[in-house]
């Protein structure tokens, strides 16, 4: 048997919940746009970097502005040109700065003026001689030659030879494919230690 009192309370509560659910709430008002205020505050508190736009990220870049700020070592001023790279190979010597050295190719019976940006091998090939070579990178002994006058380091500059040790160089051995003249000397081609 249903208790009429309990039933009445239940119906009343249900109706009350339904009415409350559909009642309009207080009107919604959007929050004020504070973007400009935040940006202005950041502009006042975060120091400007010296990067030109668009890399200047002092505003809106978070911690990045601190990480990249300041003047990095070697950084170029605006309009400043990067310094020319240092010459790393005698082959890079410009033609207007080239020096020529007389090299006597003993076995070929000729003395040739060899530029100091030209290898002994190239100079011999320019003469039409069939000189031996393989890698042309200083990594074998195929192009070996011998400076008759003494320590090879006084007469040639090697650019990247990886085969001859100090003693062999001191005894006059060279790799003609990567050897550039520094003075006048006599060379025996096809000679290896
Ligand atoms: S050709 Fe290989 S070192 Fe000269």
Boltz pocket constraint, residues with backbone or C-beta under 6 A from the ligand:
constraints:
  - pocket:
      binder: B
      contacts: [[A, 132], [A, 133], [A, 134], [A, 135], [A, 136], [A, 137], [A, 138], [A, 139], [A, 140], [A, 141], [A, 142], [A, 143], [A, 144], [A, 175], [A, 176], [A, 177], [A, 178]]
      max_distance: 6.0
